[in-house]
Amino acid sequence: MEMIKVLGCIQARMGSRRLPGKVLKKISGKSLIVHIIERLRACKTIDRIVLATSKKEEDDLLEKVACKNGIECVRGSEQNVLKRFYDVVCLYWPHHIVRICADSPLIDPLEIDRIVRHHIRRDADYSFNHIPEMNNSYPDGVGAEIFKSNVIANIIRQKTTKAEQEHINEYIWNHLDRFRIETIAAPKSIAYPEYRFEVNTEDDLKFIRKIYNHLYEGKAFNTRSVIEYLKSQSVQ
């Protein structure tokens, strides 16, 4: 079996409550999830990419997109995301697994690589820079979160709540004394925690489309370019 040090896992499903099917919405001629795959492929620290979705019939479309774009698809529980990620761990047994939500089309390969390298260097159990927490000053939706695979394997054996099964980092935040958690400060040029780059509503989608229409030229652009554009437009 191929030895995988860092596995990138995109968490996606079609059944969004506020914006159904958002992961297949078009942005600059490509679906949102294809942009995410494209950006992950630009990461230097990720050895392999997979899509983790549910077994619901509506998510058959996501499996087709994954296959068309050359990545494997793992299907599991819709609500128990923790179990879905454990299934991924058991299939590939990477040393570390990077979780990317499929509603963040502005993930930055540079910032994902930064947190992965920091996580490994610090021998952390869990690291993140996808949200502005612990005073890291990151915009929401730029980075990712990374777990040691054995941490997920350990959590799955614990008595977990429904919320801890639905959000795989919840158990860690509820038991801080058991885990080594790391984050890093955002570079000054992108330290704007007031910005949010996730897609949850139609307005969010319009906002992201505007950014892509201005900056996208067939390959991933970085967060610094996004911030400079928004500041020039006075867009919040």
N, C-alpha and C positions, 0 to 999 in steps of 0.2 A: 504494500500500500504506500502511496506517495506520502511523504512526510510534509505536513502543512504546518508552518509556524504560526501564520496569521491568516485566518479565514474571515472574509467580509461577508456578512449575512444581511441581506435586505429584507426587512419585515414589511409585508404588504398584503392587502386584501381589498376586494372591490366594495365591501359593504360599509363604507363610511357613512355615519349618520347624517352629518351636516352637508357633505358633498359626495354623494355616491359616485363610484367609479372615478374618483379624482386621479388615481395613479395612472389612468390611461388618457387623461385630458391632454390635448395637444398644446405644446409650447414651442414656438418657432419650428413647427413642422414635425416635431417628434413628441411621443408621449412622455409624460413626466418621469415615468420609471426608466425609460430608455436614457434620458439625460442623467439619471442617477447612476445607471450602469456605466455610462460613458465617463462620468467623473470618477467613479471608483477605479476604473481601469487606468486612470492617470496616477493613482497612488503607487508609490514605490515600495511600501511596506506590506501590502496585501498580496498574498500568494495566490489566492483563489476566491472567486465570488460565487455565492449561491443565493437563490431566492427562497424565502420561507413563507409559505402561504397556507391557507386552510384547505380542507378537503371538500368545501362547499362547491357545488356545481358552477356557481358564478365565478369562482376563482380559476376555472379551467382556462379562461382567457389569459390569466397571468402566467400560467405554466407555458402556454403557447408563446407568449412574448419572451419568456426566459429562454426557451429552446431556440427561438429565432435569433436571439442575440448571443447565443453561445454560452449560456450559463445553465447550471443544473437547478432543478426546482425540488424542494423538499416540502411535502404537504402533511399537515398535522391538525391539531385541535385549533378551532377558531378562537375560543375564549382563553384557553390555557396556553398562553404564549411562552411561558416558562418551559412547559413540556415540549412545545414546538422547537424551541432552541436546544433543549436537551437532546431531542431526536437528531438535530443537525450535528451536535457534538459527537453523538454515538456513531454517526455515519462517517465522519471525517477525522475525528480526534485531533483537531488542531491544538497547538499550545495555547493559543489565544483566539477569541472570537470577537469581531467588531460588529456591533449592531448599528444598522442604518435604517431609519424609518423612511418609508417610501413617500412621505409628504414633505421632504426637504430637498427640493431640486437645486439648491445652492450650496450643497456640501462642497467643501473646499479640499481638494487632494493634499494641498500643502499643510493645512491644519490637521487633517486626519493623520498624515504622516508624523506630524509633530507630537500628537498625543500618543500614538502607538509607540514611537521611540521612547518617549518619556515613561510610559507605562512599563515597558520592558526594562529600561534602565533602572527604574525605581523598584522593580519586582513587586508591582502593585497587584492587588486582587481585582480592583475595578478602577477605571480611569475614565474621564469624560471631558469634553469641551464643546458639547452640542447645545448646552443651555448656559445662561449666565448665572451660575451658582458658585458659592464659595469665593465670591469676589474675583472671578476670572475675567469678567468684562467682555465675554464673547457675545456676539449677536446670537439669537436663537436660530438653530438650524444650519449652522456652518460646519460643525465638527461631527463627532460621533462618540460612542461610548464603547469601551473595550473591557472584556472580562477574561480572566484566566478560565480556561475550559473546566478545570477541576472545581472552580468555584460554583459554576452552574450545576455540575454533577453533585456537589455537596448540598446546594440549596434544594434540589429536587427531592432529596431524601428527608428534608425537614417537614414539619407540619406547617403548611403555608395557608394563608387566607386567600380568598377569591381575588382580592386586589393584588396580592403578591404573585399570583399565578398569571394575572392579566398584564402586569407591568414587571418585567423581570429584574429591574433594579430596586423594586420596592422592598424586598426582603433585606437587601443590603442597607438601605437607608433606615430601616426599622431596627437593625442590629449593628450599629456603627462600631461597637466594641469588638466585633468579630472579624472585621475586614480592614485592609489597608486601602484607603481611597486616595486617589491623586487627581489633580487637575493642574492646569498651567495658565499663566496670565496671557491674555490675548496680546499680540503685537500692538503697539500703540496706534498704528495706522488703521486697525480694525476694531479697536476697543470701544464699541458702541453697543452696549447691552440693551439699549432702547429699541434696536431694530429686531424685527422678527421675520424670518424667511421661511416659515412653514406654510403649507397650503391646507387650510381647513374650511375655507368658505370661498364663494365665487369672487368676493373682493380680493382675497389673498391671491387667487389665481390671476386676476387682472393685474395686480401689482407685480407678480413674478413675470408675467408675460411682457410687461413694460420694460423690465430690466433686461430680459433676454433679447427683446427686439432691438435694444440699444447696444448690447455688449456681445451677443453670441455670433461667432464667426466659424462655427463648425467644430469647436473644441472648447474645453473647460476654461472659463475665465475665473480670476481669483476674487476673493472677498474685498481686497483693497480697491479693485476696479469698481465693484458694486457700491462701496461706501462713497468713493469719489463721485460717482454718478449721482447717487441720491443726494449728497450734499450740494452738488451743483444745481439740482432740480428742486431742492428744499422739499423733498418727498419724505414723509415719515411712514 
